[in-house]
């Protein structure tokens, strides 16, 4: 008996490996993918200016990273707390100097990312096509920072505008890097029911069509079906959290496994399996094995695993893991 309608695997034209450097930007679902790759020892930068949901604000943050726009425009202060309308509330400070310093540090991290060796991969997770405009300035904000709804006008961006703004953002990144980069577009499976059931579906539909249109006009864009994996493949509330909106850990793990299975070459997937083994060993509770020959055998086994991983790819930094297991032998 069929339990669910499972996606068939598809092959990427240019699968990724450990030499590639990843930048993730977008909704909260971005964190699930980026933290997973980071735990597997890939080079990752994730949401430098915090979670961001709509395409306009995503491109706005890309403009700040590329220094195409002055980030000082859009700074606001409330109750002695400085924040930016285009950034998440996590990017806030008690002084203007502290806020500027924090933003500049994020831009510096991005500069190191694009100047590093290896192909660059920008993964964008689109959350919603709904945006909020400050009535006072008509500026679209990335976060309302808990200000009253009466200060904003809500509107849905058109398909034409969504394609235009995202394409301009990708072209800006490609022009700045001036070497190999690939873009992955995915749509967050998280439903934004505060917009309404119908409104959320129409928003997701616009994002899905925008992703399709981008991939059709740009050879450097691929689509990863996070939304479809959750809504059509899993398609069951047992894969939801208690709020019945966010994917639970089982669903997130399923999507992450599909991401690595589809997006990375065979050699990299073998390394990923070994890194997962090493991660499990790092979190292993030693218990009765906290001394003696059993502990020695365990530590030496993991040190051999580290050597095997590094023999396959010298770019992976396992110094912390090596120190941990060497210390078990002391």
N, C-alpha and C positions, 0 to 999 in steps of 0.2 A: 504494500500500500504506500502511495506517495504521501509524505508528510508535509512537503512544501515544494514549491516550484523553484528549483535551484538554478542560478545563473550558470551558463556554460563558460568555461575559461576562455579568455581571448588574449591574443599575443600583442604586445606593444612593438612598434617598429624599432624603437631604440630603448630597450629596457635599461634600468638604472643599476648602479653598483656602488661600492664603498668610496670610489673616487669622486662621486657626485656630492655637491653641497646643496642642502635644502633650506629654503626659506618658506615658512608657512605664514599665511595671513588670512584672517577671516573670522568666522563665528566661533562660538565656544567648542564646536565639534572639532575644530582645527587642533585643539589641545590633545584630543585622543590620538590622532595620527602622529603629531609631532613628538609627543612624549614617548610614544611607542618606538619610533625610529631612533630617538635619542637613547633610549634604553638599549637599543641594538648597536650602539656605538657609531651611528651615522653622524655626519656633521650637520647640525640643525640649529636654525634660529626660528623662534616661534612668536608670532604676534608681538612685535617690538613695542607697539603702542597699545597693547591690550586687545581684547576681543572686539571685533567690528563686524557688522552684520550686512549692511547694504552695499552694493557695488560702488556707489558714489564715494562713500566714506573710505572704502578699501583703497580706491585710487587716490583719494586725498592723502591717505597715510603713505602711499607709495611716493607721492610728490614730495612729502616731507623727508622721506628716507633718501631720495635722490637729490634733495636740496633744490628742487624746482619751485618750491613755494616757501615763504617765510613762515615757520611754525609759530612765530610770536603773534601772528594774527590768529585770533580765535581763543586766546587765553582769557579766562574769566576768574574772578575771585568771589567766594561766598563763605561767610563765617570764618575768615582768616585761612581759607583753604584755596589754593590756586589749582586750576584744572584747565583742560583744553576741550573745547566743544567737539573736536574731531577724534578724541581719544577716549579710552576707557577711564572709568573713575579710579582705577588702580594707578593711573599715571597722574598723580596729584601730589602736592607738597605744601608745606607750611609757609614757604616763601617763594617769591618769583625766581630768585637765584637758584634755589634748589630744584624747582621745576625745570628751568632751562638746562641745568646741568644734567638732569636725568634724561631729558629728551636728546641732548647732544651725545650722551653716552650710547643711546640706542642707535643713533645715526652712525656713530663710530663703529659699532658692532656690524652694522650693515656694510660699511665700507670694507671692513676686513673680510666679510663674506664675499663680496663681488670681486675683490682683488686676490682672493685665494686661488690655488690651483684647482683644476677639475671643472667639469661641466656644472652649471648652475641649474637648479630646479626650483621654480616658484610654484607653490601649491596654494591655490585660492579656494577657500570654502565660502560659497555664497549662502547667506542665511535668509534674506528677505529682499523683496523689491520695494517694500514700503519704506518711506523716509519721513523724517520730521524736520520741518523748517521753522527756524526762529522767526516769529512774526515781525519782530523789531528790525531784523536785518535781511530776512529772506534767505539766510544761509542754512544749508542742510547740515544737521549735526550728526555725529557718529554715536552720541550718547546723550540722553536727556538729563543725566546727573540728578535725577529725582526732583527736577523742577516741575511746577504745576503744568498740567496738560494745556491749560488755557494760553500758555506762552508759545504754543507750537501749532503749526498747521500740518496735517498728515496727508500725504499723497502717494500714489503708486506710480513709479517711474515707467515710462513707455518702453516697449521693446526696442524701438529705434534708438532711444537715448541710452538704454542699458548696453546695447552693442557698441555704440559710439564711445561711451565713457570707458568701458573695459578695454576695448581695442586700443584706445589712446594710451591707457596705462601700461599695457603690455609692450606697446611700441616704444614707450619712454624707457622702460627697463632694458629692452633689447638694445636700443641706441646707446645707452650709458655703458652697458657691459662690453659691447663691441666684440663679443665672442660667444661661444656656444651656450645657449640657454634653452630650457624647455619649460613649458607652462602646463600645469595640470589644473583643470577646473573641476570642482565637485560641488554638489548642492547638499547642504546640511539636511539630514533626515529629521532634525528636531522641528516639531510643528509649533508655530507661533500662534496659539489659539487665542491669545489676547486680541489679535487682529480680527478674529472671527474664523469659523470653519471654512466658509466659502472664500473669504478674503485670503486666508492662508494658502488654500489650494491654487487660487489664481496667481498669487505671488510666486509660489514654487513653479507653476507652469511657465511663468515669464522667465524665471531664472534658468529652467531647463532648456527653453527655446534659445535663450541667449547663449548658453554654453554650446548648444548645437551650432548656432550661427557662427560663433567664434571659431570652432573647430573646422568649419567648412571654408572659412576665408583665410585661416592661418595654419600652415603646416607645422608650426612649433607648438600647437595646442593639442592636448589630449584630454579626454573626459573620463573621470572615474565615477562610477555610479553609486556613491554612498547612499543617496536618497532611494534609489530603486532597490538596493540590497536590503534596506530596512523595511520599506513599504511594500515591496512585491515578493522578495525572496523569503524573508523571515515572516512578515505579515501576520503577526500574532501578538496580542497584548502581554504575553508572558515574556516577551523580549523588551518590555518597557519598564522604566523605573516606577516608583510609587506614584509619581505624578501622571503616569500614563502618556507622557509626552516625550521625555528624553529616553534614548536607548539605554538599557541597563548594561552591566559589564559583559554579560554573555553576548549581547548584540554587538557591542563595541569590539569585542575580541574577534567576532566573526568577520566584521568589516575590515579590521586591521589585517587579519590573515589573508583576506582576499586582496588587499592592497599589495602586500609583499609577494603574494603568489603571482599576481598579474603584472606587477610593475618592475620586478627585478629579474635579472638574468639567472640562469641555473646555478652558476658558480656562486653568486652572491647568496642565493637561497640556501645553499649548503652551509655557508659561513653563518648565516642567520640562525640556522638550527643549532650550531655549536655555541653561538653567543647566548642563545636562550638556555642551553644546558648550563653554561657558566653562570648566568644570572640566577638560575634556580639553586646552584651550589652556593652562591654568595648569600642567599637568603635562607639557607638550610640551618635549622636549629641543631647545634652540635650535640646537646644533651649528654648522654653517657659517653659519646665519642669525643669529649672535650680534652682527652689526653690519651697517650699510648699509641700502639701500632695502628689501630683503626684510624685515628686522626692523621697519622703520618701518611697512610695509604690514600686517604681521602684528599689531603692537600697535594700530594705528588700527582695524583690522577688529574686534578684541576690544572696544575702547572703544565702537565703534558698537553692538556686541552688548549691552554693558552698558546703554547708553542705551535700547535697545529693550526690554530686560527691565524697567528702572525705569519706562518709560512705561506699561507694562502693570500694574505693581504697585509703588507707591512704598514699601511696607513692607519690601521685601527689601533687606538691607544688603549692598552690593557694594563698600564702600569699600576693603577690602583688595585686591580684584581690580583696582579702578581704579588704586590706587597702584602696584600691580605693573606694569601695562602702561604707565602714565605714565612710570615709571622707565626702562622700556626705550627711551623716546624721548629721554631725557636724554643 
